[in-house]
């Protein structure tokens, strides 16, 4: 995992003593237009001497955890790292397209149920076939809930 580094806002600098504690990580812009890599503020000369190497702007780089090192440590101790996945949306879910075997449990989007969905065992009757035909039957509860939120115009949260 490569996290994006987060930096503070650029602060104009007109010379003088180091404006932050010496061990603070900073990034600087020099009069010549170059940018220094983030290092401890104490490594820089902060007074102005009208030279190309004078600092004209700086910004603080907040300490950030080394996620790669943390992941390696977890792996070394037997953990499995699973990268985050985007949450499912209505476009990601699909209703059942054909009748399952008798006795298979499925979830039905229910407009008159306070939970929004209800589970049933497939028996192949007219009720089951109507649910299939109207694209309201889902094999997975999470998919049925996403469909219910979309159909009923809800903006997340539990039904």
MOLINFEN-V858258 format. One record per pair of residues at least 12 apart in sequence whose ideal C-beta (glycine too) atoms are under 7 Angstrom apart, sorted by the first residue. I is the first residue (numbers start at 1). J is the second residue. D is the distance in Angstrom with one decimal. If there is no record, write none. Layout:
I_J_D + I_J_D
This chain:
1_67_4.9 + 1_68_6.7 + 1_71_6.4 + 3_64_6.7 + 3_67_5.4 + 5_61_6.9 + 5_64_6.5 + 6_62_6.1 + 6_64_6.6 + 7_27_6.3 + 7_59_5.2 + 7_61_5.4 + 8_59_4.7 + 8_60_4.2 + 8_62_6.9 + 9_59_6.2 + 10_57_4.7 + 10_59_5.0 + 11_57_6.4 + 11_58_5.7 + 11_59_6.3 + 12_57_5.8 + 13_55_5.1 + 13_56_5.9 + 13_57_5.9 + 13_58_5.5 + 14_48_6.7 + 15_46_6.9 + 15_47_5.1 + 15_48_3.1 + 15_54_6.9 + 16_46_6.3 + 16_47_6.4 + 17_46_6.2 + 18_41_5.4 + 18_42_6.6 + 18_46_4.7 + 20_41_5.0 + 20_60_6.6 + 22_40_6.3 + 22_41_5.6 + 22_42_2.9 + 23_40_5.3 + 23_42_6.6 + 24_40_6.9 + 24_41_4.8 + 24_60_6.1 + 25_38_5.2 + 25_40_6.3 + 25_61_4.2 + 25_63_6.8 + 26_38_6.7 + 26_41_4.7 + 26_58_5.0 + 26_59_6.6 + 26_60_5.7 + 26_61_6.4 + 27_58_6.9 + 27_59_5.4 + 27_61_5.8 + 28_44_6.2 + 28_55_4.7 + 28_57_6.9 + 28_58_4.7 + 29_56_5.7 + 29_57_4.2 + 30_52_6.7 + 30_53_5.6 + 30_54_6.6 + 30_55_6.3 + 30_56_6.7 + 31_52_5.3 + 31_54_4.5 + 31_56_5.2 + 32_52_3.8 + 32_53_6.9 + 38_61_4.4 + 88_142_6.8 + 88_146_5.6 + 89_146_7.0 + 90_146_5.8 + 90_147_6.4 + 90_150_3.9 + 93_138_6.9 + 93_143_3.9 + 93_146_5.1 + 93_147_5.9 + 95_135_4.2 + 95_136_6.7 + 95_137_5.8 + 95_138_5.6 + 96_132_5.9 + 96_137_4.5 + 96_138_6.4 + 96_139_6.0 + 99_122_6.9 + 99_124_6.3 + 99_132_6.2 + 100_122_5.1 + 102_122_6.1 + 102_123_6.2 + 102_124_5.9 + 103_121_5.5 + 103_122_6.6 + 104_122_4.6 + 105_119_5.6 + 105_121_5.5 + 106_119_7.0 + 106_120_6.3 + 106_122_5.9 + 106_137_5.1 + 106_138_6.5 + 106_139_5.7 + 107_119_5.3 + 107_138_4.8 + 107_140_6.9 + 107_141_5.0 + 107_144_3.6 + 108_120_5.9 + 108_131_5.2 + 108_136_5.7 + 108_137_5.6 + 109_136_4.5 + 109_144_5.7 + 109_147_5.3 + 109_148_4.8 + 109_151_6.2 + 115_159_5.5 + 116_145_6.3 + 116_148_3.8 + 116_152_6.8 + 116_159_3.3 + 117_141_6.5 + 117_144_4.3 + 117_145_5.8 + 117_148_5.6 + 145_159_6.5
